[in-house]
Amino acid sequence: MTTIFEMRKAVYLLLIWSMLMLVPIPPAHAALTMPFGPGEKLTYEIHWTFIHAGDAVLEVMPDTEIDGVPVRHFKATATTVPWVDKFYKVRDTMDAWTNMDVTYALRYKKDQNEGTYHKDVDLIFDKEKNQSLRYVRGDLKHVIDQPADAFDPMSVLFSFRKQIFYKTMKFGANVSDGKKSVVGEAYVEDLENVETPMGIIRAFRVRLDVKHLSGVFNKSKDAELIVWFSADNRRIPVKVRSKVKVGHFTLELVDYQPPAFDPVTVVDR
């Protein structure tokens, strides 16, 4: 059971933190238009070594309002496949809301259902006080100070996608789960062709620093986390790969549904 538990933790951390962790300091030539919008849907398969263990979906929901103010809404789900359900069923849902320009987080909710473990988290970002309030099952558990531009683990991905990559680019960001706030770091290593179930995609290879990640990552010698982002105006995460002590984990894009608008221009450097 220890191996299964660690495998589940690695898959969960890989989904939530590897893809949704970091955002760069905006360069002077940042993109002027949003590369995503309501209606966009990204579907992934999660593999442990060569075994299909789960699926994940990332969506841009219709714009909505919080206290009468327009906001962006993002949603992610993670599920195990039927054979894994028999011994460790995972059904996780995450929602995130930001301001319309996606420059800071406003709220993050997580409904975690993993085996017999269930947990509801509601993270509220108080912009007037620059604080976050973390509720678990309705009870206030943590209040911490936050930078003005802090992101939650999901919305940070979309802020990241607003930027334009280039080789040797280094970047960092403020990201918080409500228990702690950290500055993550990443490095754009190269531009290469990546084989995916959707075909060969030209993408930037980005190596993420794992020193802030807990669980199986900090227990693993030579742990690594790499994300490939498509080299076009969408900056889609098309593949994620990690190496931890219980094996190699990979997320691969298997289906992409574009937003209502679709301004795609290939950027090949």
Secondary structure by P-SEA (a helix, b strand, c coil): caaaaaaaaaaaaaaccccccccccccccccccccccccbbbbbbbbccccccbbbbbbbccccccccccbbbbbbbbbbcccccccbbbbbbbbbbbccccccccbbbbbcccccbbbbbbbbbbccccbbbbbccccccbbbbbccccccccaaaaaaacccccccccccbbbbcccbbbbbbbbbcbbbbbbccccccbbbbbbbbccccccccccccccbbbbbbbccccccccbbbbbcccbbbbbbbcccccccccbbbbbcc
